[in-house]
Amino acid sequence: MMLATFLRRFRNRIKLKKAKGKDPLWRDVFKQTHLEKSAKVKLASGELIGSQPEHWVNEKSWIVFNKYEKAMCEKYGPDPSQHPLGDVKIWEHCVGGRKNGRVYGVGSSDPDNVVSGTPYECGSSSHDHQKKSMLEQEVEKREEIKAKFDSEVKLRHDMESRLLGKMNDLLKQFTGR
């Protein structure tokens, strides 16, 4: 799997964990990585649950998500808060199993770690735990920098708009239009 995909999924998992105060369900991580940008905005504001195919990056994502949701509800009940973080067997069944060593939505990563939310460093050294902690801090730092950058861009845009408005007013005064 490409590093960018891993980092995007990792960043989404951290963002969701921070927002909810607990580890996110696989369904939420998958939604975050497979919904269109405009749909993510609506989802964040509570307007959307991702029930239409046009909300997804492709039809396969929508189909797989709905199959997974249905299978999870059949096995664990209708309340997602009573579901485990993820069920690898159900996921693999819904996506049609492995193809060339890969699982749809997971890539070549270990589906047990990705879908179930099991940390990659289970049973590993404290050095690995420190590396993960540093990576989480780096992701948070980058998100803070991005938020600051976005607010500065908005501020600049607002200032430019006000300046253009004042220039137009002055132009009208001098030209009499």
C-alpha angles and dihedrals in degrees: 000000000000116000091233091059091048092049093046091052091044091049091048091050091051092046092050092045090052092048096047099032092232140064110292125239117253088244090062094047091048091048091050092053099039106039120095114257094251090050091052089056091051091045091052091052092048095248097113140040097185096254098143125074092229090064091066131077088241140357093253091061091053094047094047093046092052093047090050093047091050094047092048091050091049092052103035105021134259097291110088090199087069093052124097116251087266142333113227096193092053092046094050090048092050093050094045098256129274121336117193090343093306132109119210111254091014104057117199093329120111105278091209090063097039102042099035094042091235108161114251092232098060106146093005133119128285086247089066089048090052090050090052091047091050090049091051090050091049091051091050091048091051091048090052091049091048092049091050091048092049092051091048091050090051091048091050091048091051091049091049091050092051091046092050090050092052091046090052090050091051091047090053091050094052098041096040094231 
